[in-house]
Amino acid sequence: MPFITGAILLWGLLSATCASAAGGTIWATPHESYSSSVGVLGCKVDTNRIAYWPQSIDCSNICVSVTCDGRQLYLLRIDQSAGAYDMSYDAWNYLYTGYSATSKPTAGGAIAMEYTDVDASKCAGLIQTKDKKLALSASNSMNFIASCLEQQDSWVAKNYVLYNIQDPLCSYGYDERCNLDFPAQNQAKCPNPLGSPVALTTAPVYNIRYPTGEKVLASNGGQQGAGSTSMAPGNRVRTFLNLWVSLTMPLICWHMLRLYLS
């Protein structure tokens, strides 16, 4: 048993060392359907510039810089994947090929890219509210907001706004701002009743379909669960590739370490 435990610890150490040596190298895969596990409203951000990373969503580190072959983009990290480094299909297509997915769509699997966390202000151009504040659902983002407001100096605590919209796809509710008197109250006050299930048609969210590049209304059947990707054949291949990389990278690093020490 001590041998097995030691082997597991060594395996984890080698994986961490290799990741550190890679300097932020990820195997990026395309994500076609917008989602946000913390309730960021898709009608108030650029949904073609979203990162779906395995790490939990942070109240300050919500912006990443990703580079590939000399091309660079800033992405908002406002959803969590099940393990893959997904990004909006259009962002992946541009970083991979230099073209938008709507003009020259490309199919493919995991692509090696470099990323780093950057100051949230770098993603200001991706936020589409007039005051550049991050728009969250007043009815479904309270847990995230409360955790960030308890971190008074966090970026989200200083740069959020609540809307009376129920879902990240902006399908239900009212396109109106709400006020929150925290911590005295844990429910926002809005001009109309909070969480009303009325259809909202004035703030559409669009997805870019993989691999055709077709622009489709997200609320018309294209919705995926938060942090998930479609399990179409292409995505199954990408999932397999990500699993293969995660299993083989420690072996490669172990071999490199042996060569270095020999």
C-alpha positions in Angstrom: 0.0 0.0 0.0 2.8 2.6 0.8 4.3 1.8 -2.6 1.0 2.4 -4.4 0.4 5.7 -2.4 3.9 6.8 -3.2 3.5 6.0 -6.9 0.2 8.0 -7.0 1.9 11.0 -5.3 4.8 10.8 -7.8 2.5 10.6 -10.7 0.7 13.7 -9.5 4.0 15.5 -8.9 5.2 14.7 -12.4 1.9 15.8 -14.0 2.1 19.1 -12.1 5.7 19.6 -13.0 5.0 18.9 -16.7 2.1 21.4 -16.7 4.3 24.0 -15.1 7.1 23.4 -17.6 4.5 23.7 -20.4 4.0 27.3 -19.3 0.2 27.3 -19.8 -0.1 24.9 -22.7 -3.6 23.5 -23.2 -5.3 21.3 -25.7 -8.2 23.6 -26.8 -11.4 22.2 -28.3 -14.4 24.1 -29.8 -17.6 24.6 -27.9 -20.7 25.4 -29.9 -23.4 26.3 -27.4 -23.3 29.2 -25.0 -23.7 28.6 -21.3 -22.7 30.1 -18.0 -22.8 28.2 -14.7 -22.9 31.4 -12.7 -25.7 33.0 -14.7 -23.8 35.5 -16.9 -26.3 36.7 -19.5 -25.4 35.8 -23.0 -27.3 38.8 -24.4 -24.9 41.1 -22.5 -21.5 39.6 -23.5 -19.8 38.5 -26.7 -20.7 34.8 -26.7 -18.1 34.1 -29.4 -15.3 34.9 -26.9 -16.0 32.5 -23.9 -13.6 30.1 -22.2 -15.0 26.9 -20.7 -12.1 25.8 -18.5 -12.1 23.0 -15.9 -11.3 25.4 -13.0 -14.1 26.8 -10.9 -15.3 30.3 -11.7 -13.4 33.0 -9.8 -14.6 36.4 -8.6 -11.5 38.1 -10.1 -9.7 35.9 -12.6 -12.4 35.7 -15.2 -10.3 36.8 -18.2 -7.7 34.8 -20.0 -5.4 35.5 -22.9 -5.0 32.7 -25.4 -2.4 32.5 -28.2 -1.8 30.1 -31.1 0.5 30.6 -34.1 1.0 34.3 -33.4 -2.7 35.0 -33.0 -4.2 36.2 -29.7 -7.6 36.6 -28.1 -9.0 37.6 -24.8 -11.7 35.3 -23.5 -14.2 35.6 -20.6 -14.0 32.6 -18.3 -17.6 32.4 -17.0 -18.4 28.7 -17.2 -16.8 25.5 -16.1 -16.2 22.4 -18.2 -16.2 18.8 -17.1 -12.5 18.6 -17.8 -11.7 19.9 -21.3 -10.3 23.3 -22.2 -13.2 24.3 -24.4 -13.7 27.8 -26.0 -16.4 29.3 -28.2 -16.2 27.7 -31.7 -15.5 31.1 -33.4 -12.6 31.8 -31.0 -11.1 28.4 -31.5 -11.5 28.6 -35.3 -9.8 32.0 -35.4 -6.9 31.0 -33.2 -6.4 27.8 -35.2 -6.9 29.2 -38.7 -6.9 33.0 -38.6 -10.5 33.1 -39.9 -13.9 33.5 -38.3 -16.1 30.3 -38.0 -18.8 32.1 -40.0 -16.5 32.9 -43.0 -14.3 29.8 -43.1 -15.5 27.1 -40.6 -13.1 24.4 -39.8 -13.5 21.0 -38.2 -10.8 19.6 -35.9 -9.9 18.2 -32.5 -7.7 19.3 -29.7 -5.2 22.0 -30.7 -2.2 23.0 -28.6 -2.5 26.6 -27.4 -1.0 28.8 -24.7 -3.1 30.7 -22.1 -2.6 32.9 -19.1 -4.8 34.6 -16.6 -4.9 38.4 -17.2 -6.6 41.3 -15.5 -10.3 41.4 -16.0 -10.1 44.8 -17.6 -8.6 43.2 -20.6 -12.0 41.6 -21.3 -13.9 44.9 -21.1 -14.5 44.8 -24.8 -16.4 41.5 -24.5 -18.9 43.0 -22.0 -21.8 44.6 -23.8 -23.4 46.7 -21.0 -23.1 50.4 -21.4 -21.0 50.7 -18.2 -19.0 47.6 -18.9 -20.3 45.8 -15.9 -20.8 42.0 -15.9 -24.5 41.3 -16.3 -25.9 38.5 -14.1 -29.3 37.0 -13.6 -31.0 38.5 -10.5 -33.0 35.4 -9.9 -30.4 32.7 -10.5 -26.9 34.2 -9.7 -27.3 35.0 -6.1 -25.0 32.3 -4.7 -22.2 33.5 -7.0 -22.9 37.2 -6.3 -23.0 36.6 -2.5 -19.7 34.8 -2.6 -18.1 37.6 -4.6 -19.6 40.4 -2.4 -18.0 38.7 0.6 -14.7 39.3 -1.2 -15.2 43.1 -1.3 -12.1 43.8 -3.3 -12.9 41.2 -6.0 -13.5 42.4 -9.6 -17.0 41.0 -9.7 -18.0 42.7 -6.5 -17.0 46.0 -7.9 -18.2 45.4 -11.5 -21.5 43.5 -11.6 -25.1 44.4 -12.5 -28.2 42.4 -12.1 -31.0 42.0 -14.7 -34.5 40.6 -14.3 -33.7 37.8 -16.8 -34.0 34.2 -15.7 -31.5 32.3 -17.9 -28.1 32.8 -19.6 -29.8 32.5 -23.0 -32.0 35.5 -22.2 -35.2 33.6 -23.1 -37.4 34.6 -20.1 -37.8 37.7 -18.0 -37.5 41.4 -18.5 -34.6 43.3 -19.9 -34.3 45.6 -17.0 -31.8 46.3 -14.2 -32.4 45.4 -10.6 -30.9 46.7 -7.3 -29.5 44.6 -4.5 -29.1 45.9 -0.9 -26.5 43.3 0.3 -26.2 42.0 3.0 -29.4 43.5 4.4 -31.3 41.6 1.6 -30.6 38.5 -0.3 -33.1 39.2 -3.1 -32.9 41.9 -5.7 -35.6 44.5 -6.3 -36.7 44.9 -10.0 -39.3 47.1 -11.7 -41.3 44.0 -12.6 -41.8 40.9 -10.5 -38.5 39.0 -10.0 -38.3 35.7 -12.0 -41.4 36.2 -14.1 -41.6 33.4 -16.7 -42.6 35.8 -19.5 -41.0 35.2 -22.9 -38.2 37.6 -23.8 -37.7 38.1 -27.5 -35.8 41.4 -27.7 -32.4 40.1 -26.5 -31.5 37.0 -28.6 -28.4 34.9 -28.1 -26.9 33.2 -31.0 -24.6 30.1 -31.3 -22.3 29.3 -34.2 -22.9 25.7 -35.1 -20.0 23.3 -35.3 -18.7 22.5 -37.9 -20.9 24.3 -40.5 -20.4 27.9 -39.1 -24.2 28.4 -39.3 -25.5 31.2 -36.9 -28.5 29.8 -35.0 -30.8 31.1 -32.3 -29.6 29.5 -29.0 -33.0 29.3 -27.5 -34.3 27.1 -30.4 -33.0 23.8 -29.4 -29.3 24.6 -29.4 -29.1 24.9 -25.6 -26.6 22.7 -23.7 -26.2 22.3 -20.0 -23.8 24.6 -18.2 -20.3 23.6 -18.9 -21.2 20.8 -21.2 -20.5 20.1 -24.9 -22.6 18.2 -27.4 -21.7 14.5 -27.7 -22.0 14.5 -31.5 -19.4 12.2 -33.1 -16.9 15.1 -33.5 -17.2 16.0 -29.8 -16.8 12.3 -28.8 -13.5 12.3 -30.8 -12.4 15.5 -29.0 -13.3 14.0 -25.6 -11.3 10.9 -26.4 -8.3 13.0 -27.5 -8.4 15.1 -24.3 -8.5 11.8 -22.2 -5.6 10.4 -24.2 -3.6 13.6 -23.7 -4.3 13.6 -20.0 -3.2 10.0 -19.6 -0.1 10.1 -21.8 1.4 13.5 -20.8 2.6 12.2 -17.4 4.3 9.3 -19.2 6.0 11.6 -21.6 7.1 13.9 -18.7 8.4 10.9 -16.8 10.5 9.8 -19.8 11.8 13.3 -20.3 12.7 13.5 -16.6 14.6 10.2 -16.7 16.6 11.4 -19.8 17.4 14.7 -18.0 18.6 12.9 -14.8 20.5 10.2 -16.6 
